C-alpha cells in the first residue's frame, strides 16, 4: 500500500495546475491518486483570522500508482513538469514506506494537515489538539504572530522544513 507513492517536482505555484493536468491526461488505471499535501493555517485578513489551505511541500505533486512504467511515460508528456524524483530523471523512485505512512497519518485521507492547538509552559511546548499531538519533538520554531510551527519532516530521504498551522492558546513561565 505504501510502496507505490511517487513525487514529481513542478514549478512552485503550479502544483494545482499540474495535478489537474495529470488527472485529465493519465487514466485512472495507471494513476490511482494524484494529490498535493496541504495544511490549514490561520491568516489575518482585514483584522479577522481566517482558515486557509496552503501547499505543504511547495513545488511537489504526489502520486500513487502500481503501474510505474506507464506512469513514467505519461509524465514525460506533461508540460511544466520540472522533474520526476528518482535517479537523474532516468526512472522514477518511490518515497520510503515510513515517509508515506507519516504523510497519511499526518494529513489523513484528504492529505490536509489540520490546525493544531497548544500552549507554552516555560521552555516546553504542549500540543493539546491536532496532528502535532505526540510530535512536539519535530517542532523547531514557532511564530506566534503568524500562528505557525516550523517542523522538520524526513521526505525524499532528506530533512525538509515545512510550516503547519499552530495556535498557541496560552503561555506560562
Phi, psi and omega in degrees: 000325184256359183275357187241032178261127183233162182227138172241147179263134181229171175294135178302133182096347181256008185304310183296319180297314181294318178303311180297320178297316179298317180295328179284316189269342183249126182299149178294341176292329181266312184255102181294314180207144176230127184209162177237111177299134181231168174226151176267129179231162173261132175230146182265121176237120178049045175084359182240134177280129180231148176279133177227152174268136175228150178293130182284313179246092183298132178089011181227144174234135183257147182221147174240125182204141173263357183243070191293323180296315179295319179299314181301317179294320179292323181296331179297339182268354184277122177288156179070007176282125181283303175195158175268131181283126183174216180262100176054028178072005180283326174208167186257137180245143178285158171286164181293149181304317180298324179292318179295318179298315179299314181300319180290321179292320185284320184253357180060195185296328183271358179061037178237121179278116181291167176289138175254158175231147179196182177219160180252129178236104186066241178261002186257138176261128177244116179266126183255342177204157178099179185292343179280354177301124181088351180246024182304328180294340179281341184286122181257335183200149176234135172248097184294328180295316180272351181060051177226155171245140175261120181239153176262125181238135175274117180211144184060030180061029174214162181277128180236134178267125178231160178256135174230156182289130177215120176256118176273116185262359177187159179213134175223155181258000000 
